[in-house]
Amino acid sequence: MIGTRNHPAEIGNFFNLLPVNEQNGFYGTKIRKYLDQSKNIVLGQKMDFDFVDINGKTHSLNEFRGKFILLEFWATWCGPCISQIPFLKQVSAKSDKISVISISIDEDTDRWKAKVNDLKMNWINIHYKQKNINLKKYFFISSVPYNILISPEGKILRKNITMNELLNLQD
C-alpha cells in the first residue's frame, strides 16, 4: 500500500495495529515518515524556500512563478532515479513551461557533482543540505525517486507524478 502513496489513512490504521517495537523498527520508521509526509506536505500548500544550486548561485522558488516547478528528489546510487534522467531531459527542454530542480540526497557531494556532469543534467541541481533548510527532513523524504509538482501559482499540485504524466501535462 505504501508504494501506491494513495491510502495514508488506511496505512495509518494498519500502522497503529503494529506492536511498538515494530513501529520503531526499520520499516516502521519508513512508514512513519510516509505518514508524516502525507500529513505535512499536502496538495494546495504554498511552497517557497531559498536554496543554492550546484554552481553556487542563490535562488528562491518564487523566482519561478508563472511556470510549473518539478522538485525531483534523487541519488546517484538509485537505479530508478538514473533511469528517469532521459525523461527529465525532455521535460527540461520545455523550460518555457516547467522548471526542473533536482535535489540530491547523496551524502558524497563530490560523487553527486560528478554524476550531474556525467549525465549532462543541464537544469538546476541542488543538494538537500542547504544553509537554512534540510530539504530531506523538510519534505520527509524516506525513499527516492520522489517528486513534487508545484503549480505556476506556487502551490503543491501533485506528489509522485510519473514521467509519462509529466510529459503529457506539458503538451
C-alpha positions as CSV (number, residue, x, y, z in Angstrom):
1,M,0.0,0.0,0.0
2,I,2.8,2.5,0.7
3,G,4.2,2.1,-2.8
4,T,0.9,3.4,-4.2
5,R,1.0,6.5,-1.9
6,N,-2.8,6.7,-2.2
7,H,-4.0,5.5,1.2
8,P,-2.4,7.3,4.1
9,A,-5.5,6.9,6.4
10,E,-5.7,3.1,5.9
11,I,-1.9,2.8,6.2
12,G,-2.1,4.8,9.5
13,N,-4.8,2.4,10.8
14,F,-2.6,-0.6,10.0
15,F,0.5,1.1,11.4
16,N,-1.4,1.7,14.7
17,L,-2.0,-2.0,15.0
18,L,1.7,-2.9,14.9
19,P,3.5,-3.5,18.2
20,V,5.6,-0.6,19.4
21,N,8.9,-2.3,18.7
22,E,7.8,-2.8,15.0
23,Q,6.6,0.8,14.8
24,N,10.1,1.9,16.0
25,G,11.9,-0.6,13.8
26,F,13.4,-0.2,10.3
27,Y,10.1,-0.5,8.3
28,G,8.0,1.2,11.0
29,T,10.3,4.3,10.8
30,K,9.8,4.4,7.0
31,I,6.1,4.1,7.4
32,R,6.0,6.9,10.0
33,K,8.0,9.2,7.6
34,Y,5.5,8.4,4.8
35,L,2.6,9.2,7.2
36,D,4.3,12.4,8.3
37,Q,4.8,13.4,4.7
38,S,1.2,12.7,3.8
39,K,0.1,14.8,6.8
40,N,2.5,17.7,6.4
41,I,3.1,18.0,2.6
42,V,-0.4,18.5,1.2
43,L,-1.9,19.4,-2.1
44,G,-2.6,23.1,-2.4
45,Q,0.1,24.0,0.2
46,K,2.1,27.1,-0.8
47,M,5.8,26.4,-1.4
48,D,8.8,28.7,-1.1
49,F,12.3,28.3,0.1
50,D,15.7,29.7,-0.7
51,F,18.5,27.5,-2.0
52,V,22.0,27.5,-3.5
53,D,22.5,25.5,-6.7
54,I,25.4,23.3,-7.7
55,N,27.2,26.3,-9.2
56,G,26.8,28.4,-6.0
57,K,24.0,30.6,-7.3
58,T,21.3,31.6,-4.8
59,H,17.6,31.1,-5.9
60,S,14.1,31.2,-4.4
61,L,11.2,29.1,-5.6
62,N,9.3,32.3,-6.0
63,E,11.5,33.4,-9.0
64,F,10.0,30.5,-11.0
65,R,6.4,31.7,-10.5
66,G,4.4,31.5,-13.7
67,K,5.8,28.1,-14.6
68,F,5.3,24.6,-13.2
69,I,8.2,23.5,-11.0
70,L,9.2,19.9,-10.6
71,L,11.2,19.1,-7.4
72,E,12.8,15.8,-8.3
73,F,14.5,14.0,-5.3
74,W,17.1,11.5,-6.4
75,A,20.5,9.9,-5.6
76,T,23.5,8.8,-7.7
77,W,23.2,5.2,-6.3
78,C,19.5,4.9,-7.2
79,G,18.9,2.9,-10.4
80,P,15.3,4.1,-10.9
81,C,16.4,7.7,-10.4
82,I,19.1,7.4,-13.1
83,S,16.6,5.7,-15.4
84,Q,14.4,8.9,-15.2
85,I,17.1,11.2,-16.4
86,P,16.2,10.9,-20.1
87,F,12.6,11.9,-19.3
88,L,13.9,14.8,-17.1
89,K,16.0,16.0,-20.1
90,Q,12.8,16.0,-22.3
91,V,10.9,17.9,-19.6
92,S,13.8,20.4,-19.0
93,A,13.9,21.1,-22.8
94,K,10.5,22.7,-22.4
95,S,11.8,25.2,-19.9
96,D,9.3,27.8,-21.0
97,K,6.5,25.8,-19.3
98,I,8.3,24.0,-16.5
99,S,11.5,24.3,-14.4
100,V,13.1,21.2,-13.1
101,I,15.0,21.3,-9.8
102,S,16.8,18.0,-9.0
103,I,17.5,17.6,-5.3
104,S,20.2,15.1,-4.5
105,I,20.1,13.2,-1.2
106,D,23.6,11.9,-1.6
107,E,26.0,12.3,1.3
108,D,29.1,12.3,-1.0
109,T,28.8,15.7,-2.7
110,D,31.8,15.1,-5.0
111,R,30.2,12.0,-6.3
112,W,26.9,13.9,-6.8
113,K,28.6,16.8,-8.7
114,A,30.5,14.3,-10.9
115,K,27.3,12.4,-11.8
116,V,25.4,15.6,-12.7
117,N,28.2,16.4,-15.1
118,D,28.5,12.9,-16.5
119,L,24.8,12.7,-17.1
120,K,24.7,16.2,-18.5
121,M,21.9,17.3,-16.2
122,N,21.7,20.8,-17.5
123,W,19.0,22.1,-15.3
124,I,19.1,23.3,-11.7
125,N,20.7,20.8,-9.3
126,I,20.9,21.3,-5.6
127,H,21.9,19.3,-2.6
128,Y,19.4,18.5,0.2
129,K,21.6,20.1,2.8
130,Q,21.1,23.8,2.4
131,K,22.4,26.6,4.7
132,N,19.0,27.3,6.3
133,I,17.0,24.1,5.5
134,N,17.4,20.4,5.3
135,L,15.2,19.5,2.4
136,K,15.2,15.8,3.1
137,K,13.8,16.4,6.5
138,Y,11.5,19.3,5.4
139,F,9.8,17.1,2.8
140,F,10.0,13.9,4.9
141,I,11.9,12.1,2.2
142,S,12.4,8.4,3.0
143,S,13.0,7.0,-0.5
144,V,13.8,8.1,-4.0
145,P,12.9,8.8,-6.7
146,Y,10.2,11.1,-5.4
147,N,8.9,14.3,-6.8
148,I,6.6,17.2,-6.1
149,L,4.9,19.2,-8.9
150,I,4.3,22.9,-8.0
151,S,1.8,24.9,-9.9
152,P,2.6,28.3,-11.6
153,E,1.0,29.9,-8.5
154,G,3.5,28.3,-6.2
155,K,1.2,25.6,-4.7
156,I,1.7,21.8,-4.5
157,L,-0.3,20.4,-7.4
158,R,0.9,16.7,-7.4
159,K,3.1,14.4,-5.5
160,N,5.0,11.5,-7.2
161,I,3.8,12.3,-10.7
162,T,5.1,9.7,-13.3
163,M,7.4,10.9,-16.1
164,N,4.7,10.0,-18.7
165,E,2.1,12.0,-16.8
166,L,4.5,14.9,-16.6
167,L,5.3,14.8,-20.4
168,N,1.6,14.7,-21.2
169,L,1.0,17.7,-18.8
170,Q,3.3,19.8,-20.9
171,D,1.5,19.2,-24.3
